[in-house]
Amino acid sequence: MINLTNWIERNQLKTFFILTFAITWGLGFSFGGVYRGQFILLPLTAIALCGPALAGIIITMITNTRPKQGTNKVFLSAFIIAWIVGSVVFLTQNRLFLNNLFHTELVLVTVIPVAFVISMAYSRNPDVKNYLISLIRVRTVWKWLIVAVVLMGGLAPLSFVIGNLLGIQSISDIRLPGSGLTLIGLVAVRFIDQIFFFNTTGEEVGWRGFALPRLQARTSPLVAALIIALFWAPWHFFLWQAEGAPVLTWLYWLVKYVGTIIASVFIVWFYNRTQGSILVAGIAHAAWNTGAEFIPIKDGLILYPTSFIVVLVMVLVDRMWQKLPSEHPSVYRSPLSTN
């Protein structure tokens, strides 16, 4: 057991990717089951989608053995609050977008993995707490939260406008579920739902919160973003397959990898600019997905070139091909990170 712990300690990145795929792909069958109406599998799907976050938390707990601090009261209180808020969010989107497809009892169980991840920001394990504290810290990054929402959420509408001017898309292509305040409310609900399930809690806690700092200890932000994208795209395999996507065709993966690489560079840029804020990275991720969900983007025909231009400016201005200094908050500094 000691030898295994030492190996994990020395090979945290390898362990992260192995464990992430073991959790998500190991429960991958649940995606297809839920899409076929076997809703009892929904809690397993929630665990699968939290794979990156759970992997990061497990490894941090294994490799850091400092004495616990405080009591379980704060952690349990945080869990209950996160569980209640998450349940309200899930039930609201379930009613508005899914016509109450899932029973309340099932939703309450499904929210547990997400509530657990959030509450670990109040863990008695000091290293886990330090790892996740930026997930709940708003005061120091609220301006960046606005920038992330406006920029990432605005790319799809901007791309649509450009496509319309070029005659590629038409206003008639838009099928919005409402207008005015109703539309604003629906977008807000979907955006908050994306934050909880699972863009921020399930994915960014792991991909950017855990893997990125360790990658940036060895390489540049640009290369780190590309490495994460390499794993990030196939991580979605069973989800995309369950949705009916042509996952066995090379063209599908080509398009997906282009989009994933662009999104990865975007999110890495936000993470580094905010000195390692998981929350801002998650908000950027959720805003990107929400904008693309409400605005038709023709498989990225305009969205990806438009986004690439913005990303290119970010790369050039911040010189993302250069390695960050070792003292940068977004760089993992433990001497044990030799994987």
Residue, then its C-alpha position, 0 to 999 in steps of 0.5 A: m500500500i505504501n509503495l502504491t501511495n508513493w507511486i501515485e505521489r510521484n505520478q499524479l498526472k498519470t494517476f489523474f488521467i487513469l482514474t478520470f477515465a476509469i470513473t467516467w468510462g467505467l460508468g459509461f454504460s449509464f449514459g446510454g441507459v438514461y437516454r433509453g429511459q432507464f432513469i434509475l441509472l441517472p445517479l451513476t451518470a452524475i458520478a461519471l460526469c464528476g470523474p475528473a473532479l473526483a479523481g483530483i480529490i482522491i489523489t489529493m487526499i492520498t498524497n497529502t497526509r497533513p493533520k486534519q483541521g477543524t470539525n466536520k460541522v462546517f463540511l456537513s453544513a456546506f454539503i447540505i447547502a450545496w445539495i439543497v441549492g443543486s436540487v433546486v437548480f436541477l428541479t427547475q431545469n427539469r421542469l422548464f426544459l425536460n417537462n418533469l422527466f425525472h422524479t424528485e426523489l431521483v433528482l435528490v440522489t443525483v445531486i449528491p456527487v455535485a454537492f460532495v465536490i462543492s463541499m470539499a472546499y470546506s474539507r478538514n483535509p487542508d490540502v483538499k481545501n486549498y485545492l478547491i477553495s477557488l471554486i467558491r471564492v467570488r470576491t476577488v474574481w467577480k470582474w473576471l466572472i463578468v468577462a468570462v460570461v460576456l466573452m464566452g457566452g457572446l461568441a456564439p451570437l457573434s458568430f451567428v451575426i457574422g454567418n448571417l452577414l455572409g449569407i451562411q445562416s438566417i434569422s429563421d434558423i433560430r428557434l428560441p424557446g421564448s422572448g424578452l424576460t422569459l428568454i432571459g430567465l430560460v438562459a439564466v436557468r440553463f447557464i446555472d444548470q451548466i455550472f452545477f451539472f457539470n461544467t464547473t463542478g465535475e470537469e473544471v475542478g479536475w481538468r483545470g483545477f488539478a491537471l493544469p497546474r501540474l502540467q504547467a509545472r513542466t510546460s507552457p500554458l499553450v502546450a498544457a492546453l493542447i495536452i488537456a484537449l487531447f484527453w478532454a475530447p475522448w473523455h466525452f465518448f460515451l456521452w456523445q455516443a448516447e446522444g447519437a453522434p457519429v462517434l465512429t467517423w473521423l470527420y466528427w472527431l476532427v470537428k470535435y478536436v478543433g472545438t475542444i482545442i479552442a475551448s481549452v486554450f480559452i479556459v486555460w487563459f482565464y484560469n491563469r489570468t485569475q491566478g488559478s480560479i476554478l470558478v472562473a474557468g467553470i463559468a467560462h466553460a458553462a458560458w461557452n456551452t450555453g451560448a452554443e446551445f441557444i444559438p445555431i452554429k452550423d457545426g462550428l463553420i463560423l464559430y470556430p474561425t471567429s473563436f480562433i481569432v480571439v484565441l490567437v490574440m490571447v496567445l500572442v498577447d500573453r505569450m502562452w508558448q512561454k512557461l510560467p514562472s514557478e511562483h505563479p499561483s497557477v503552477y503546481r510547486s510541490p517537489l513531489s510532482t515529478n510525473 
